[in-house]
Amino acid sequence: MSRFVDRVAIHVAAGNGGNGCASVHREKFKPLGGPDGGNGGRGGDVVLVVDSGVHTLLDFHYRPHARATNGRQGQGGHREGATGQDLELRVPEGTVVLGPDGEVLADLVGEGTRLVAARGGRGGLGNAALASRARKAPGFALLGEPGEERDFVLELKSVADVGLIGFPSAGKSSLIAVLSAARPKIADYPFTTLVPNLGVVTAGDKVFTVADVPGLIPGASSGRGLGLDFLRHIERCSVLVHVVDCASEEIDRDPVADIEAIERELAEYTPSLDADLSSRPRVVVLNKIDIPDGRALAEMVEEELRAKGHQVFAVSTASREGLRELTFALAAIVERDRAGREAPEPTRLVLHPTAVDDSGFEVVRDPHDQDGFLVRGERPERWVRQTDFNNGEAVGYLADRLARLGVEDELAKKGARPGSAVTIGGVTFDWEPSTPAGVAVTMMSRGEDPRLDRTDRPTAAERKSAKRVRRGIEEPPPAGATEDGGDAGEARR
């Protein structure tokens, strides 16, 4: 049995980028063929697409997790990895995308409207793309970036021109059934309609849509009955139609009081979007005048309702009396509303150039470590994610990039010393000032960086002793002497 679902929570994950390839061309009689590792492929995006053939969010109710495919790894011979396939999720028109905190991120209206919900990670560069004058044949490649993972809440709000509202069993389902080709469930008990129904109505050369909203009761705006779940479906309507049962067997029911009760609920309902329901045109339909008591009551309250400024129509869905006049009147109101709407502005691309003094990163003190530092910035954090820390040359390349960006100079200005803990993108380093970029040209084997094996680097004990000397706790040792009186250079050898 099919179900109508108009609110779901989903988790989407884009594909990861493929790793770059570290390869050297090998061919007979060409021992130095050069690097030929290809780049990794980009991960697939997760995209929400409006489809007029989809009318509910039921599929997401059963499958709330969606993941796009990953990019493939690059290969030798300058072969790039395959790009991950985008995952398109079909949603009905009128879907509102909310963040986990309830913030409205997008309102998807219009066939084919697309929203990239999660972007795939970029593929890593192969060693062919990393080759330079300093690194003739890099022995490393960059890793692919992970794809975005995000959580959303999807809410469906029906896109209709006319919204039928009223108490349960007022005849809303019967009215939409005779006005259009919709075939909602009709029965003689309250809350027969449990889901909104949409119908297409033709009046001469004009066509408009009608939504039958489940019955409302006092307190619907605060969660009673089904109102809180379905009041959102009338937010987009051009005109609201009060359907009143004039032949109700309940002796305490009064058409005027019923309309006032519904109006109070509409006034108390606060939609998530900027939609003022009080400004929408109102039409009152006095239903079931084919019954003598119903006709008598309709004639009794019609003048009172007109005096309140309502446009009133007495109809019968059984005999179809008054339906033609009602249909053309609704078509005229919808046409006026459409003509009065401002044409949507074309989408504009807004460019935000980077300020001339913006370095792209910032260095701050680590709040959890008095002697530590945090480096924040999109580029440094991305570079760290792309680095293979099992490869010494890749780590050296990262050090060169950070030095060229100015991270080391900024760390020195902030008071960082050799051995200070520096955290970038969740990875913590013991900071050592790097030698100038280009030292890798003197390396002896691929995949290694001589800076990571320097023999002139002070030991932990020497750094601790130097700190005590700066604080005046102890006297500095004689120049060139170790703790046991030997030569420092000889000790390191």
Order of alpha helices (4+ residues) and beta strands (2+ residues): beta-beta-alpha-beta-beta-beta-beta-beta-alpha-beta-beta-alpha-beta-beta-alpha-beta-alpha-beta-alpha-beta-alpha-beta-beta-alpha-alpha-alpha-beta-beta-alpha-alpha
